[in-house]
């Protein structure tokens, strides 16, 4: 008796593996977008803090703007320093 491998199984496995791969990519993309949204929200919250609150956590207004990605060293007049 000669045993032949089933052709259907060999086709399903690569397709299943492909969809697993696509699923992992979509999951990574979703996690990345979620994390970026969290970071953007945290940066916005940091910028909304007044100087007293920033001082309480050991940051200056310039530090907060650097952390939030809005620091412009060439325009120090906005921050009250020259």
Beta strands, then each sheet from edge to edge (+ up, - down):
end
